[in-house]
Amino acid sequence: MDFSLSDEHLELRRQMREIMTATVTAEVIDETHRSGTNHAPGFIEALGDAGILARAMPGPGQDPVDMWLVSSEAEKFGAPFDAGGMATSIAGVLAQLGTDEQRRRITPGLLSGRELVCFGLTEPDGGSDLPRIKTRAVRNETDDGWIINGAKMWTTMGHVADWVFLLARSDASAGRYGGFTTFIIPMSTPGITVDPVWTMGTERSNATFYDDVRVGDECLVGEAHEGWRTMGIMLAFERGLGNTGALTPLLRRFAQWATESGTIDDPLVRDHMAQLAIEAQVAELLTQRTVWTIATGEGPGTEGSVAKVYATEAYQRAARWAQATAGADGLLRFHEAGAAADGWIDYDVRHSTPQTLQGGTSEINRNNIAERQFGLPRMR
Ligand SMILES: Cc1cc2nc3c(=O)[nH]c(=O)nc-3n(C[C@H](O)[C@H](O)[C@H](O)COP(=O)(O)OP(=O)(O)OC[C@H]3O[C@@H](n4cnc5c(N)ncnc54)[C@H](O)[C@@H]3O)c2cc1C
């Protein structure tokens, strides 16, 4: 395994750092916390203008190291990249399964950072077990279009997105994985409503409702009733590359606070910080392993699940340890007088919990590893 970065990748990293330093200021981060919308338009648009979102798009013919480098640099910096990650994933899906018309009409907006897409997959009764979703897409015989009815849960970015990538059941008689259809639909389509859902991590997500939403075949992604194939491609893009680098900024902020407060004089604290630095490095290596398997055509296997479980649980353990170490000051929020690391420790504790859920829970990823890596029996 060769870990060195080429000159081209080093240049990409330099560009990323330059853009983040210029666009992800303390005021911008404050605004994401105030609004709960983990999106910094100036940052994502600058990535679009520099052609970086196009480079970070996953899929055949793309450089997976570019994709990893962009999300990894953003996470290490603490820059909000969720909108960029969703846009590049869907651009990658459209590159493989979309029509020429969709690639002309939708992809440029996504890769410029000026149009956002949200994921309408999870439902109140179907998160881990996606085949249980109940949102229905029914053929409208009169105009050859579709009528969609249902409710989605956790549609993050739904309140600012231009598009929703939606999974619906189009043929209930087609067995567990048959009869799904995926759509990409303008959020402005009549019949779509968005209600806020506030998470403990301060992030705003949404419940979205689809009442007699009428769309034409131009909104289909892939073939009708073949949506499970589309989902396989999309979920493979999502797993393992994102949400694995949060330990690094946590450790950086904790180290600064521990130095300023004198907590670092305690040898047990220093010892534990060294352990966290090791765990951050392991998380990065596991993520690189996922990239490597994709780059060499071996993946995606279970590497993404391994990286996600390890990294998000290490982040959660670290945040809780940091809070216990900071004591009462670790419970104070951003800008409250005396808040440890100016409120970041409290934030990391709250933010690290949803991280082990979104994009596939730890339990589901463990099941995936058990079944696919060790051939253990399915328990459901
Ligand atoms: C902050 C946040 C943002 C999100 N953003 C989006 C988004 O933008 N778009 C979107 O579509 N979804 C989004 N999600 C949804 C996310 O993907 C789901 O929460 C996740 O897949 C789990 O589904 P669920 O919440 O329905 O939990 P459930 O599936 O109801 O699971 C509940 C618990 O049971 C466990 N469990 C379930 N089945 C099994 C099993 N077979 N074996 C062992 N344990 C099991 C789970 O691990 C979990 O602990 C988001 C979630 C969060 C928290």
The ligand as a Tripos MOL2 file, in Angstrom:
@<TRIPOS>MOLECULE
LIG
   53    58     1     0     0
SMALL
NO_CHARGES

@<TRIPOS>ATOM
      1 C1        -28.6720   13.4440   12.0070 C.3       1 LIG1
      2 C2        -29.2330   12.4870   11.0220 C.ar      1 LIG1
      3 C3        -29.2740   12.8300    9.6730 C.ar      1 LIG1
      4 C4        -29.8040   11.9500    8.7400 C.ar      1 LIG1
      5 N1        -29.9070   12.3390    7.4410 N.ar      1 LIG1
      6 C5        -30.5900   11.5650    6.5600 C.ar      1 LIG1
      7 C6        -30.8680   12.0320    5.2410 C.ar      1 LIG1
      8 O1        -30.4410   13.1080    4.8520 O.2       1 LIG1
      9 N2        -31.6360   11.2700    4.4390 N.ar      1 LIG1
     10 C7        -32.1440   10.0500    4.8270 C.ar      1 LIG1
     11 O2        -32.8330    9.4110    4.0460 O.2       1 LIG1
     12 N3        -31.8730    9.5790    6.0710 N.ar      1 LIG1
     13 C8        -31.1320   10.3130    6.9380 C.ar      1 LIG1
     14 N4        -30.8950    9.8530    8.2230 N.ar      1 LIG1
     15 C9        -31.4690    8.5880    8.6190 C.3       1 LIG1
     16 C10       -30.4740    7.5200    8.9640 C.3       1 LIG1
     17 O3        -29.8720    6.9710    7.8320 O.3       1 LIG1
     18 C11       -31.2630    6.5310    9.8010 C.3       1 LIG1
     19 O4        -31.5110    7.1560   11.0450 O.3       1 LIG1
     20 C12       -30.5670    5.2530   10.0170 C.3       1 LIG1
     21 O5        -30.4700    4.5350    8.8170 O.3       1 LIG1
     22 C13       -31.3000    4.4040   11.0680 C.3       1 LIG1
     23 O6        -32.6480    4.2650   10.7450 O.3       1 LIG1
     24 P1        -33.7930    4.6140   11.8160 P.3       1 LIG1
     25 O7        -33.5130    5.9630   12.3740 O.co2     1 LIG1
     26 O8        -35.1040    4.3900   11.1530 O.co2     1 LIG1
     27 O9        -33.5820    3.5920   12.9920 O.3       1 LIG1
     28 P2        -34.1510    2.1220   13.0660 P.3       1 LIG1
     29 O10       -33.9210    1.4220   11.7870 O.co2     1 LIG1
     30 O11       -35.5670    2.1920   13.5690 O.co2     1 LIG1
     31 O12       -33.2280    1.4820   14.1640 O.3       1 LIG1
     32 C14       -33.4140    1.7300   15.5640 C.3       1 LIG1
     33 C15       -32.3110    0.9960   16.3200 C.3       1 LIG1
     34 O13       -32.4280   -0.4270   16.0810 O.3       1 LIG1
     35 C16       -31.2040   -0.9330   15.5640 C.3       1 LIG1
     36 N5        -31.5050   -1.9610   14.5690 N.ar      1 LIG1
     37 C17       -32.3930   -1.8820   13.5560 C.ar      1 LIG1
     38 N6        -32.3650   -3.0330   12.8340 N.ar      1 LIG1
     39 C18       -31.4460   -3.8460   13.3900 C.ar      1 LIG1
     40 C19       -30.9510   -5.1510   13.1020 C.ar      1 LIG1
     41 N7        -31.4100   -5.8510   12.0600 N.pl3     1 LIG1
     42 N8        -29.9740   -5.6650   13.8840 N.ar      1 LIG1
     43 C20       -29.4930   -4.9580   14.9550 C.ar      1 LIG1
     44 N9        -29.9320   -3.7150   15.2860 N.ar      1 LIG1
     45 C21       -30.8850   -3.1580   14.5290 C.ar      1 LIG1
     46 C22       -30.5100    0.2560   14.9050 C.3       1 LIG1
     47 O14       -29.1040    0.0720   14.8480 O.3       1 LIG1
     48 C23       -30.8970    1.3850   15.8460 C.3       1 LIG1
     49 O15       -30.0450    1.4160   16.9630 O.3       1 LIG1
     50 C24       -30.3140   10.7030    9.1690 C.ar      1 LIG1
     51 C25       -30.2380   10.3390   10.5230 C.ar      1 LIG1
     52 C26       -29.7050   11.2130   11.4380 C.ar      1 LIG1
     53 C27       -29.6800   10.8020   12.8870 C.3       1 LIG1
@<TRIPOS>BOND
     1     1     2 1
     2     2     3 ar
     3     2    52 ar
     4     3     4 ar
     5     4     5 ar
     6     4    50 ar
     7     5     6 ar
     8     6     7 ar
     9     6    13 1
    10     7     8 2
    11     7     9 ar
    12     9    10 ar
    13    10    11 2
    14    10    12 ar
    15    12    13 ar
    16    13    14 ar
    17    14    15 1
    18    14    50 ar
    19    15    16 1
    20    16    17 1
    21    16    18 1
    22    18    19 1
    23    18    20 1
    24    20    21 1
    25    20    22 1
    26    22    23 1
    27    23    24 1
    28    24    25 2
    29    24    26 1
    30    24    27 1
    31    27    28 1
    32    28    29 2
    33    28    30 1
    34    28    31 1
    35    31    32 1
    36    32    33 1
    37    33    34 1
    38    33    48 1
    39    34    35 1
    40    35    36 1
    41    35    46 1
    42    36    37 ar
    43    36    45 ar
    44    37    38 ar
    45    38    39 ar
    46    39    40 ar
    47    39    45 ar
    48    40    41 1
    49    40    42 ar
    50    42    43 ar
    51    43    44 ar
    52    44    45 ar
    53    46    47 1
    54    46    48 1
    55    48    49 1
    56    50    51 ar
    57    51    52 ar
    58    52    53 1
@<TRIPOS>SUBSTRUCTURE
     1 LIG1         1 GROUP 0 **** ****
